[in-house]
Amino acid sequence: MNIRSVRIISRIMVAAMLFASVPFIPVSEAAIVTTDQLAMPTTGHTARDRIRTFLERDEVRAELQAHGVSAADARARVDTMTDEEAQRIAGRLDTLPAGGTDLLGVAFAVFIILLITDILGLTKVFPFTRSAR
């Protein structure tokens, strides 16, 4: 063997060793899963259920009616919410006082959500809005 063929073979061997050292299978990691993570699903279904339960209360329905929103329209809007929106609203429900003194604020938040989705053209609840679509 001459020196030139030895250099070519050694370069091929170096490249093969470098290529062989790169892992093809991604490395997996393990973590401990808490009971809360298993018990509470991460989807927005539980948040939507909590919002629906809140909307079923008589005083909430009365406040929505006072603002010109029917309970059926509010339920339809809750069904069209994204998971992130449902989580945000449900989180606000958790921060309300137990006496419900901030009911007007929640009703206003629901009204704003209904108004925004109406303007975006996803629904048609309010006759005074024009759709962006």
C-alpha positions in Angstrom: 0.0 0.0 0.0 1.2 3.4 -0.8 0.9 6.4 1.4 -1.9 7.9 -0.6 -4.3 4.9 -0.1 -3.5 4.9 3.6 -4.5 8.5 3.9 -7.8 7.9 2.0 -8.6 4.9 4.2 -7.7 6.7 7.4 -10.0 9.6 6.4 -12.8 7.2 5.6 -12.3 5.5 9.0 -12.3 8.9 10.9 -15.5 9.9 9.1 -17.1 6.5 9.9 -16.2 6.8 13.6 -17.6 10.3 13.8 -20.8 9.2 12.0 -21.1 6.2 14.3 -20.8 8.3 17.4 -23.9 10.4 16.5 -27.0 8.9 18.1 -29.9 8.3 15.7 -32.5 7.7 18.4 -33.4 10.8 20.5 -32.7 10.5 24.1 -35.8 10.2 26.3 -36.2 11.6 29.7 -38.3 10.3 32.6 -40.1 12.5 35.1 -42.4 11.9 38.1 -46.1 12.5 37.4 -48.1 13.8 40.3 -51.6 12.7 41.2 -53.0 16.1 40.3 -51.7 15.8 36.8 -53.3 12.5 36.4 -56.6 13.5 38.0 -57.0 16.8 36.2 -57.0 16.5 32.4 -55.2 19.3 30.7 -57.9 19.9 28.1 -60.4 22.7 28.3 -63.4 20.4 29.0 -63.3 20.9 32.7 -63.0 24.6 32.4 -65.9 24.7 30.0 -68.0 22.6 32.4 -67.2 25.0 35.2 -68.3 27.9 33.1 -71.5 26.1 32.0 -72.3 25.4 35.7 -71.7 29.1 36.5 -74.0 30.2 33.7 -76.8 27.9 35.0 -77.1 29.9 38.2 -80.3 32.0 38.4 -78.5 35.2 39.3 -76.0 34.9 36.4 -78.9 34.3 34.0 -80.7 37.3 35.3 -77.7 39.5 34.9 -77.1 38.2 31.4 -80.7 38.9 30.5 -80.3 42.4 32.0 -77.5 43.0 29.5 -79.5 41.6 26.6 -77.8 38.2 26.3 -79.8 35.0 26.4 -78.6 32.0 28.3 -78.7 29.9 25.2 -76.4 32.4 23.4 -74.0 32.4 26.3 -73.8 28.6 26.3 -73.3 28.6 22.5 -70.4 31.1 23.0 -68.8 28.9 25.7 -68.9 26.0 23.3 -67.1 28.0 20.6 -64.3 29.1 23.0 -60.8 27.8 22.6 -59.3 25.9 25.4 -57.1 28.8 26.4 -60.0 31.2 26.6 -62.0 28.7 28.7 -59.1 28.2 31.1 -58.7 32.0 31.4 -62.4 32.5 32.2 -62.5 29.6 34.6 -59.4 31.0 36.3 -61.2 34.3 36.8 -64.1 32.4 38.3 -61.7 31.0 40.9 -60.6 34.5 41.9 -64.2 35.8 42.5 -65.2 36.4 46.1 -67.4 33.7 47.7 -70.3 36.1 48.1 -70.4 36.8 44.4 -70.1 40.6 44.7 -68.1 40.8 41.5 -70.8 39.2 39.4 -71.1 42.3 37.3 -67.5 41.9 36.3 -67.9 38.3 35.2 -71.1 39.2 33.3 -69.2 42.1 31.7 -66.3 39.7 30.7 -68.8 37.3 29.1 -70.4 40.2 27.3 -67.0 41.3 26.0 -66.2 37.8 24.8 -69.5 37.5 23.1 -69.0 40.9 21.5 -65.5 40.1 20.2 -66.6 36.7 18.7 -69.6 38.6 17.1 -67.3 41.2 15.5 -64.9 38.5 14.3 -67.9 36.9 12.5 -67.9 33.6 14.4 -71.4 34.2 15.6 -74.2 36.7 15.2 -75.8 37.5 18.6 -75.9 41.3 18.7 -77.7 43.2 16.0 -75.6 46.3 16.4 -72.3 44.7 15.3 -70.9 44.3 11.8 -68.9 41.2 11.0 -65.2 41.6 10.0 -65.7 38.8 7.4 
